[in-house]
Amino acid sequence: MRPDTDAQAHARAHARRDDQPEETRRVLLSRTFDGDAELYDRARPGYPPELYDDLAVLAGARPGRRVLEIGCGTGQATVPLAALGCRITAVEAGPRMAAVARRNLAEAEAEAEAEAEAEAEVGAGAGAGVVSAEVVTAEFENWPLPAEPFDVVLAATAFHWIDPAVRVSRAADALRPGGALAVVRGQHVRGGTEEFFVEVQRCYERFDPATQPGTRPPEADDVDNCDHAEEVARSGRFGETVFRRYTWDLTYTTAEYLDVLRTYSGHRALPEAARNGLLACVAGLIDGRYDGRVTKRYLIELAVSHRN
């Protein structure tokens, strides 16, 4: 590996993970998503299929297992897990987000029932399973845990929004002995339309004063996940954390990419004039130099820890 230039070394030294909000702004930023739940549902991607395979093998998220999902959003992970036969209780703080999640689950249930009826008519045997999921509108930190423990506690790109003083201990309290805490994290990494993500920094440096000059997406291999493993270990409630990683390239049109940006908490928290200027700058760059399409590479990480 070639040594960093001074600028690269500076950027690396000051880099933050995408999922490490400043504690002083954590609650404020976490509340921005509920402002446009329909946009979030339309624009945010789900997760790679391999993730669900590993959730079944490593965390035991299999048919009939009780799963508590923290911060389900509009159901990007909830719907696929429910369709696999997990019995899910999802806790979502945003009332609009929770309402969309309930709608998505109801639609999935209707589709599963229709498929089962169609297969029964042609004698194809057992059809799709019944979707079993409940969405509770509440903050996980204050939600009364039920008496019956869960087999799995899942947080899909949501754990970082929960109060760090209690998130691991409350997850442990919700689990049976041997149950699994499964945390999914996302990070924008180098790849895709690389030159665009170099050039677009000029837009951010112009319209977002919090932008660190010279910031670049990290290489996937350079993304450190020891912060989560150490946090879980400090609790003394779990065994060793096991990780799985998936890189995922998604291509967006200009309009699609702007919609994704509009769902990010940092963008939503900008003053309106700055946000509009930033989005216009990004759109002009994609349309003017990249023929209206860019590809973004995501690193999706799954961390599984079993309760002692």
TORBA-21051 format. One record per residue (C-alpha): z, y, x; residue number from 1; residue in three letters. Coordinates in nm, 3 decimals, always signed. Layout:
<sites>
+---------+---------+---------+-----+------+
|      zz |      yy |      xx | pos | code |
+---------+---------+---------+-----+------+
|       Z |       Y |       X | NUM |  ALA |
...
+---------+---------+---------+-----+------+
</sites>
This chain:
<sites>
+---------+---------+---------+-----+------+
|      zz |      yy |      xx | pos | code |
+---------+---------+---------+-----+------+
|  +0.000 |  +0.000 |  +0.000 |   1 |  MET |
|  -0.096 |  +0.342 |  +0.136 |   2 |  ARG |
|  +0.191 |  +0.585 |  +0.198 |   3 |  PRO |
|  +0.243 |  +0.862 |  -0.056 |   4 |  ASP |
|  +0.118 |  +1.210 |  +0.012 |   5 |  THR |
|  +0.387 |  +1.479 |  +0.000 |   6 |  ASP |
|  +0.283 |  +1.569 |  -0.357 |   7 |  ALA |
|  +0.290 |  +1.206 |  -0.470 |   8 |  GLN |
|  +0.629 |  +1.148 |  -0.310 |   9 |  ALA |
|  +0.765 |  +1.460 |  -0.480 |  10 |  HIS |
|  +0.632 |  +1.351 |  -0.818 |  11 |  ALA |
|  +0.772 |  +0.999 |  -0.772 |  12 |  ARG |
|  +1.115 |  +1.134 |  -0.674 |  13 |  ALA |
|  +1.131 |  +1.348 |  -0.987 |  14 |  HIS |
|  +0.969 |  +1.103 |  -1.226 |  15 |  ALA |
|  +1.141 |  +0.999 |  -1.545 |  16 |  ARG |
|  +1.066 |  +0.702 |  -1.758 |  17 |  ARG |
|  +0.902 |  +0.790 |  -2.086 |  18 |  ASP |
|  +1.207 |  +0.647 |  -2.265 |  19 |  ASP |
|  +1.485 |  +0.841 |  -2.092 |  20 |  GLN |
|  +1.552 |  +1.151 |  -2.304 |  21 |  PRO |
|  +1.795 |  +1.406 |  -2.169 |  22 |  GLU |
|  +2.130 |  +1.335 |  -2.331 |  23 |  GLU |
|  +2.170 |  +1.699 |  -2.440 |  24 |  THR |
|  +1.847 |  +1.671 |  -2.642 |  25 |  ARG |
|  +1.858 |  +1.304 |  -2.743 |  26 |  ARG |
|  +1.976 |  +1.354 |  -3.103 |  27 |  VAL |
|  +1.748 |  +1.654 |  -3.161 |  28 |  LEU |
|  +1.440 |  +1.473 |  -3.033 |  29 |  LEU |
|  +1.523 |  +1.153 |  -3.218 |  30 |  SER |
|  +1.506 |  +1.339 |  -3.549 |  31 |  ARG |
|  +1.155 |  +1.477 |  -3.498 |  32 |  THR |
|  +0.978 |  +1.155 |  -3.598 |  33 |  PHE |
|  +1.084 |  +1.165 |  -3.962 |  34 |  ASP |
|  +0.897 |  +1.490 |  -4.019 |  35 |  GLY |
|  +0.565 |  +1.309 |  -4.058 |  36 |  ASP |
|  +0.626 |  +0.941 |  -4.114 |  37 |  ALA |
|  +0.273 |  +0.882 |  -4.248 |  38 |  GLU |
|  +0.119 |  +1.015 |  -3.926 |  39 |  LEU |
|  +0.355 |  +0.800 |  -3.719 |  40 |  TYR |
|  +0.259 |  +0.493 |  -3.920 |  41 |  ASP |
|  -0.113 |  +0.564 |  -3.884 |  42 |  ARG |
|  -0.120 |  +0.666 |  -3.519 |  43 |  ALA |
|  +0.139 |  +0.458 |  -3.336 |  44 |  ARG |
|  +0.017 |  +0.124 |  -3.201 |  45 |  PRO |
|  +0.205 |  -0.198 |  -3.257 |  46 |  GLY |
|  +0.273 |  -0.446 |  -2.977 |  47 |  TYR |
|  +0.074 |  -0.712 |  -2.789 |  48 |  PRO |
|  +0.068 |  -1.057 |  -2.957 |  49 |  PRO |
|  +0.222 |  -1.215 |  -2.646 |  50 |  GLU |
|  +0.538 |  -1.014 |  -2.707 |  51 |  LEU |
|  +0.610 |  -1.205 |  -3.028 |  52 |  TYR |
|  +0.554 |  -1.537 |  -2.853 |  53 |  ASP |
|  +0.813 |  -1.440 |  -2.593 |  54 |  ASP |
|  +1.053 |  -1.311 |  -2.857 |  55 |  LEU |
|  +1.043 |  -1.656 |  -3.014 |  56 |  ALA |
|  +1.089 |  -1.844 |  -2.685 |  57 |  VAL |
|  +1.334 |  -1.614 |  -2.502 |  58 |  LEU |
|  +1.529 |  -1.456 |  -2.788 |  59 |  ALA |
|  +1.499 |  -1.725 |  -3.052 |  60 |  GLY |
|  +1.321 |  -1.501 |  -3.305 |  61 |  ALA |
|  +1.190 |  -1.794 |  -3.506 |  62 |  ARG |
|  +1.157 |  -1.878 |  -3.878 |  63 |  PRO |
|  +1.489 |  -1.857 |  -4.060 |  64 |  GLY |
|  +1.671 |  -1.671 |  -3.782 |  65 |  ARG |
|  +1.869 |  -1.361 |  -3.879 |  66 |  ARG |
|  +1.737 |  -1.054 |  -3.698 |  67 |  VAL |
|  +1.894 |  -0.709 |  -3.694 |  68 |  LEU |
|  +1.635 |  -0.447 |  -3.599 |  69 |  GLU |
|  +1.763 |  -0.112 |  -3.473 |  70 |  ILE |
|  +1.536 |  +0.185 |  -3.546 |  71 |  GLY |
|  +1.248 |  +0.005 |  -3.714 |  72 |  CYS |
|  +1.041 |  +0.320 |  -3.764 |  73 |  GLY |
|  +0.767 |  +0.242 |  -4.012 |  74 |  THR |
|  +0.774 |  -0.130 |  -3.936 |  75 |  GLY |
|  +0.542 |  -0.176 |  -3.637 |  76 |  GLN |
|  +0.749 |  -0.474 |  -3.520 |  77 |  ALA |
|  +0.926 |  -0.548 |  -3.848 |  78 |  THR |
|  +0.620 |  -0.659 |  -4.043 |  79 |  VAL |
|  +0.490 |  -0.909 |  -3.782 |  80 |  PRO |
|  +0.836 |  -1.061 |  -3.731 |  81 |  LEU |
|  +0.896 |  -1.091 |  -4.105 |  82 |  ALA |
|  +0.556 |  -1.256 |  -4.145 |  83 |  ALA |
|  +0.663 |  -1.514 |  -3.886 |  84 |  LEU |
|  +0.957 |  -1.611 |  -4.106 |  85 |  GLY |
|  +1.246 |  -1.417 |  -3.954 |  86 |  CYS |
|  +1.509 |  -1.287 |  -4.196 |  87 |  ARG |
|  +1.532 |  -0.921 |  -4.102 |  88 |  ILE |
|  +1.779 |  -0.644 |  -4.171 |  89 |  THR |
|  +1.628 |  -0.323 |  -4.033 |  90 |  ALA |
|  +1.837 |  -0.010 |  -3.985 |  91 |  VAL |
|  +1.640 |  +0.317 |  -3.971 |  92 |  GLU |
|  +1.798 |  +0.664 |  -3.958 |  93 |  ALA |
|  +1.496 |  +0.853 |  -4.091 |  94 |  GLY |
|  +1.464 |  +0.832 |  -4.472 |  95 |  PRO |
|  +1.088 |  +0.897 |  -4.470 |  96 |  ARG |
|  +1.030 |  +0.641 |  -4.196 |  97 |  MET |
|  +1.243 |  +0.388 |  -4.384 |  98 |  ALA |
|  +1.046 |  +0.448 |  -4.704 |  99 |  ALA |
|  +0.715 |  +0.378 |  -4.529 | 100 |  VAL |
|  +0.861 |  +0.064 |  -4.369 | 101 |  ALA |
|  +0.965 |  -0.063 |  -4.712 | 102 |  ARG |
|  +0.616 |  +0.002 |  -4.845 | 103 |  ARG |
|  +0.455 |  -0.180 |  -4.551 | 104 |  ASN |
|  +0.685 |  -0.477 |  -4.598 | 105 |  LEU |
|  +0.613 |  -0.487 |  -4.973 | 106 |  ALA |
|  +0.240 |  -0.490 |  -4.900 | 107 |  GLU |
|  +0.286 |  -0.769 |  -4.646 | 108 |  ALA |
|  +0.487 |  -0.966 |  -4.900 | 109 |  GLU |
|  +0.213 |  -0.925 |  -5.161 | 110 |  ALA |
|  -0.052 |  -1.039 |  -4.913 | 111 |  GLU |
|  +0.156 |  -1.342 |  -4.814 | 112 |  ALA |
|  +0.205 |  -1.443 |  -5.177 | 113 |  GLU |
|  -0.167 |  -1.404 |  -5.252 | 114 |  ALA |
|  -0.257 |  -1.615 |  -4.949 | 115 |  GLU |
|  -0.007 |  -1.884 |  -5.048 | 116 |  ALA |
|  -0.147 |  -1.897 |  -5.402 | 117 |  GLU |
|  -0.505 |  -1.919 |  -5.274 | 118 |  ALA |
|  -0.419 |  -2.205 |  -5.039 | 119 |  GLU |
|  -0.231 |  -2.387 |  -5.313 | 120 |  ALA |
|  -0.533 |  -2.366 |  -5.544 | 121 |  GLU |
|  -0.756 |  -2.538 |  -5.288 | 122 |  VAL |
|  -0.487 |  -2.789 |  -5.192 | 123 |  GLY |
|  -0.454 |  -2.655 |  -4.839 | 124 |  ALA |
|  -0.083 |  -2.725 |  -4.822 | 125 |  GLY |
|  +0.190 |  -2.473 |  -4.751 | 126 |  ALA |
|  +0.061 |  -2.117 |  -4.731 | 127 |  GLY |
|  +0.204 |  -1.811 |  -4.563 | 128 |  ALA |
|  +0.577 |  -1.781 |  -4.559 | 129 |  GLY |
|  +0.776 |  -1.542 |  -4.772 | 130 |  VAL |
|  +0.838 |  -1.207 |  -4.605 | 131 |  VAL |
|  +1.215 |  -1.156 |  -4.594 | 132 |  SER |
|  +1.326 |  -0.811 |  -4.482 | 133 |  ALA |
|  +1.560 |  -0.537 |  -4.596 | 134 |  GLU |
|  +1.541 |  -0.179 |  -4.468 | 135 |  VAL |
|  +1.866 |  +0.017 |  -4.465 | 136 |  VAL |
|  +1.863 |  +0.395 |  -4.422 | 137 |  THR |
|  +2.151 |  +0.461 |  -4.183 | 138 |  ALA |
|  +2.239 |  +0.551 |  -3.826 | 139 |  GLU |
|  +2.310 |  +0.233 |  -3.634 | 140 |  PHE |
|  +2.610 |  +0.391 |  -3.463 | 141 |  GLU |
|  +2.786 |  +0.436 |  -3.800 | 142 |  ASN |
|  +2.643 |  +0.149 |  -4.004 | 143 |  TRP |
|  +2.912 |  -0.104 |  -4.105 | 144 |  PRO |
|  +2.822 |  -0.435 |  -3.945 | 145 |  LEU |
|  +2.810 |  -0.726 |  -4.192 | 146 |  PRO |
|  +3.060 |  -1.009 |  -4.159 | 147 |  ALA |
|  +2.793 |  -1.268 |  -4.083 | 148 |  GLU |
|  +2.665 |  -1.223 |  -3.727 | 149 |  PRO |
|  +2.298 |  -1.208 |  -3.635 | 150 |  PHE |
|  +2.097 |  -1.441 |  -3.413 | 151 |  ASP |
|  +1.894 |  -1.157 |  -3.263 | 152 |  VAL |
|  +1.938 |  -0.782 |  -3.229 | 153 |  VAL |
|  +1.602 |  -0.616 |  -3.164 | 154 |  LEU |
|  +1.523 |  -0.258 |  -3.070 | 155 |  ALA |
|  +1.150 |  -0.188 |  -3.029 | 156 |  ALA |
|  +1.103 |  +0.144 |  -2.844 | 157 |  THR |
|  +1.417 |  +0.271 |  -3.015 | 158 |  ALA |
|  +1.717 |  +0.171 |  -2.801 | 159 |  PHE |
|  +1.700 |  +0.492 |  -2.597 | 160 |  HIS |
|  +1.761 |  +0.699 |  -2.912 | 161 |  TRP |
|  +2.094 |  +0.526 |  -2.982 | 162 |  ILE |
|  +2.416 |  +0.674 |  -2.841 | 163 |  ASP |
|  +2.449 |  +0.517 |  -2.493 | 164 |  PRO |
|  +2.826 |  +0.510 |  -2.528 | 165 |  ALA |
|  +2.811 |  +0.245 |  -2.801 | 166 |  VAL |
|  +2.463 |  +0.089 |  -2.822 | 167 |  ARG |
|  +2.528 |  -0.218 |  -2.605 | 168 |  VAL |
|  +2.878 |  -0.287 |  -2.737 | 169 |  SER |
|  +2.771 |  -0.252 |  -3.102 | 170 |  ARG |
|  +2.475 |  -0.482 |  -3.041 | 171 |  ALA |
|  +2.716 |  -0.739 |  -2.896 | 172 |  ALA |
|  +2.949 |  -0.699 |  -3.194 | 173 |  ASP |
|  +2.657 |  -0.770 |  -3.429 | 174 |  ALA |
|  +2.558 |  -1.094 |  -3.252 | 175 |  LEU |
|  +2.691 |  -1.447 |  -3.267 | 176 |  ARG |
|  +2.791 |  -1.604 |  -2.934 | 177 |  PRO |
|  +2.470 |  -1.701 |  -2.761 | 178 |  GLY |
|  +2.268 |  -1.457 |  -2.972 | 179 |  GLY |
|  +2.010 |  -1.238 |  -2.803 | 180 |  ALA |
|  +1.974 |  -0.864 |  -2.752 | 181 |  LEU |
|  +1.600 |  -0.796 |  -2.724 | 182 |  ALA |
|  +1.494 |  -0.447 |  -2.615 | 183 |  VAL |
|  +1.129 |  -0.344 |  -2.604 | 184 |  VAL |
|  +1.034 |  -0.042 |  -2.395 | 185 |  ARG |
|  +0.704 |  +0.138 |  -2.341 | 186 |  GLY |
|  +0.570 |  +0.339 |  -2.048 | 187 |  GLN |
|  +0.239 |  +0.513 |  -1.982 | 188 |  HIS |
|  +0.113 |  +0.379 |  -1.648 | 189 |  VAL |
|  -0.182 |  +0.435 |  -1.420 | 190 |  ARG |
|  -0.508 |  +0.289 |  -1.544 | 191 |  GLY |
|  -0.753 |  +0.345 |  -1.824 | 192 |  GLY |
|  -0.936 |  +0.678 |  -1.794 | 193 |  THR |
|  -0.744 |  +0.773 |  -1.481 | 194 |  GLU |
|  -0.920 |  +1.100 |  -1.399 | 195 |  GLU |
|  -0.849 |  +1.236 |  -1.747 | 196 |  PHE |
|  -0.477 |  +1.192 |  -1.701 | 197 |  PHE |
|  -0.499 |  +1.381 |  -1.372 | 198 |  VAL |
|  -0.698 |  +1.667 |  -1.523 | 199 |  GLU |
|  -0.494 |  +1.691 |  -1.843 | 200 |  VAL |
|  -0.185 |  +1.790 |  -1.643 | 201 |  GLN |
|  -0.329 |  +2.140 |  -1.623 | 202 |  ARG |
|  -0.298 |  +2.163 |  -2.001 | 203 |  CYS |
|  +0.065 |  +2.053 |  -1.988 | 204 |  TYR |
|  +0.152 |  +2.286 |  -1.701 | 205 |  GLU |
|  +0.001 |  +2.573 |  -1.898 | 206 |  ARG |
|  +0.164 |  +2.510 |  -2.237 | 207 |  PHE |
|  +0.481 |  +2.308 |  -2.166 | 208 |  ASP |
|  +0.717 |  +2.477 |  -1.920 | 209 |  PRO |
|  +0.915 |  +2.155 |  -1.875 | 210 |  ALA |
|  +0.617 |  +1.987 |  -1.707 | 211 |  THR |
|  +0.681 |  +1.890 |  -1.346 | 212 |  GLN |
|  +0.382 |  +1.999 |  -1.134 | 213 |  PRO |
|  +0.188 |  +1.711 |  -0.985 | 214 |  GLY |
|  +0.315 |  +1.455 |  -1.236 | 215 |  THR |
|  +0.103 |  +1.140 |  -1.249 | 216 |  ARG |
|  +0.146 |  +0.813 |  -1.442 | 217 |  PRO |
|  +0.316 |  +0.557 |  -1.218 | 218 |  PRO |
|  +0.166 |  +0.224 |  -1.118 | 219 |  GLU |
|  +0.291 |  -0.053 |  -1.347 | 220 |  ALA |
|  +0.449 |  -0.235 |  -1.051 | 221 |  ASP |
|  +0.646 |  +0.078 |  -0.960 | 222 |  ASP |
|  +0.818 |  +0.116 |  -1.299 | 223 |  VAL |
|  +1.186 |  +0.035 |  -1.252 | 224 |  ASP |
|  +1.382 |  -0.135 |  -1.530 | 225 |  ASN |
|  +1.711 |  -0.181 |  -1.347 | 226 |  CYS |
|  +1.876 |  +0.094 |  -1.553 | 227 |  ASP |
|  +1.873 |  -0.127 |  -1.863 | 228 |  HIS |
|  +1.984 |  -0.442 |  -1.679 | 229 |  ALA |
|  +2.272 |  -0.252 |  -1.520 | 230 |  GLU |
|  +2.380 |  -0.095 |  -1.850 | 231 |  GLU |
|  +2.391 |  -0.435 |  -2.018 | 232 |  VAL |
|  +2.575 |  -0.591 |  -1.721 | 233 |  ALA |
|  +2.840 |  -0.315 |  -1.720 | 234 |  ARG |
|  +2.938 |  -0.406 |  -2.075 | 235 |  SER |
|  +3.057 |  -0.749 |  -1.964 | 236 |  GLY |
|  +2.936 |  -0.885 |  -2.298 | 237 |  ARG |
|  +2.607 |  -1.043 |  -2.191 | 238 |  PHE |
|  +2.461 |  -1.275 |  -1.932 | 239 |  GLY |
|  +2.170 |  -1.194 |  -1.703 | 240 |  GLU |
|  +1.880 |  -0.993 |  -1.847 | 241 |  THR |
|  +1.536 |  -1.157 |  -1.836 | 242 |  VAL |
|  +1.222 |  -0.940 |  -1.839 | 243 |  PHE |
|  +0.865 |  -0.990 |  -1.945 | 244 |  ARG |
|  +0.589 |  -0.730 |  -1.894 | 245 |  ARG |
|  +0.252 |  -0.672 |  -2.060 | 246 |  TYR |
|  -0.015 |  -0.416 |  -1.972 | 247 |  THR |
|  -0.223 |  -0.298 |  -2.264 | 248 |  TRP |
|  -0.529 |  -0.072 |  -2.267 | 249 |  ASP |
|  -0.600 |  +0.118 |  -2.588 | 250 |  LEU |
|  -0.905 |  +0.340 |  -2.638 | 251 |  THR |
|  -0.883 |  +0.650 |  -2.858 | 252 |  TYR |
|  -1.129 |  +0.899 |  -2.999 | 253 |  THR |
|  -1.032 |  +1.263 |  -2.955 | 254 |  THR |
|  -0.885 |  +1.281 |  -3.306 | 255 |  ALA |
|  -0.698 |  +0.954 |  -3.265 | 256 |  GLU |
|  -0.549 |  +1.062 |  -2.933 | 257 |  TYR |
|  -0.435 |  +1.395 |  -3.075 | 258 |  LEU |
|  -0.267 |  +1.209 |  -3.361 | 259 |  ASP |
|  -0.079 |  +0.992 |  -3.110 | 260 |  VAL |
|  +0.034 |  +1.303 |  -2.921 | 261 |  LEU |
|  +0.155 |  +1.460 |  -3.247 | 262 |  ARG |
|  +0.397 |  +1.169 |  -3.289 | 263 |  THR |
|  +0.567 |  +1.216 |  -2.951 | 264 |  TYR |
|  +0.907 |  +1.381 |  -2.969 | 265 |  SER |
|  +0.845 |  +1.615 |  -2.675 | 266 |  GLY |
|  +0.523 |  +1.743 |  -2.828 | 267 |  HIS |
|  +0.679 |  +1.781 |  -3.172 | 268 |  ARG |
|  +0.967 |  +1.980 |  -3.025 | 269 |  ALA |
|  +0.739 |  +2.241 |  -2.866 | 270 |  LEU |
|  +0.705 |  +2.581 |  -3.037 | 271 |  PRO |
|  +0.410 |  +2.571 |  -3.276 | 272 |  GLU |
|  +0.191 |  +2.808 |  -3.074 | 273 |  ALA |
|  +0.246 |  +2.612 |  -2.753 | 274 |  ALA |
|  +0.186 |  +2.279 |  -2.929 | 275 |  ARG |
|  -0.136 |  +2.401 |  -3.088 | 276 |  ASN |
|  -0.255 |  +2.543 |  -2.757 | 277 |  GLY |
|  -0.177 |  +2.217 |  -2.578 | 278 |  LEU |
|  -0.358 |  +2.003 |  -2.835 | 279 |  LEU |
|  -0.662 |  +2.232 |  -2.829 | 280 |  ALA |
|  -0.671 |  +2.214 |  -2.450 | 281 |  CYS |
|  -0.648 |  +1.833 |  -2.455 | 282 |  VAL |
|  -0.920 |  +1.808 |  -2.721 | 283 |  ALA |
|  -1.151 |  +2.037 |  -2.526 | 284 |  GLY |
|  -1.110 |  +1.824 |  -2.216 | 285 |  LEU |
|  -1.178 |  +1.493 |  -2.392 | 286 |  ILE |
|  -1.479 |  +1.626 |  -2.580 | 287 |  ASP |
|  -1.617 |  +1.828 |  -2.290 | 288 |  GLY |
|  -1.580 |  +1.581 |  -2.004 | 289 |  ARG |
|  -1.512 |  +1.237 |  -2.148 | 290 |  TYR |
|  -1.759 |  +1.207 |  -2.436 | 291 |  ASP |
|  -1.485 |  +1.211 |  -2.697 | 292 |  GLY |
|  -1.306 |  +0.890 |  -2.590 | 293 |  ARG |
|  -1.024 |  +0.808 |  -2.347 | 294 |  VAL |
|  -0.837 |  +0.488 |  -2.265 | 295 |  THR |
|  -0.463 |  +0.488 |  -2.208 | 296 |  LYS |
|  -0.283 |  +0.205 |  -2.032 | 297 |  ARG |
|  +0.062 |  +0.110 |  -2.159 | 298 |  TYR |
|  +0.323 |  -0.103 |  -1.993 | 299 |  LEU |
|  +0.526 |  -0.283 |  -2.258 | 300 |  ILE |
|  +0.850 |  -0.444 |  -2.136 | 301 |  GLU |
|  +1.068 |  -0.698 |  -2.314 | 302 |  LEU |
|  +1.426 |  -0.738 |  -2.194 | 303 |  ALA |
|  +1.634 |  -1.024 |  -2.335 | 304 |  VAL |
|  +2.008 |  -1.068 |  -2.276 | 305 |  SER |
|  +2.222 |  -1.340 |  -2.439 | 306 |  HIS |
|  +2.573 |  -1.263 |  -2.560 | 307 |  ARG |
|  +2.858 |  -1.438 |  -2.381 | 308 |  ASN |
+---------+---------+---------+-----+------+
</sites>
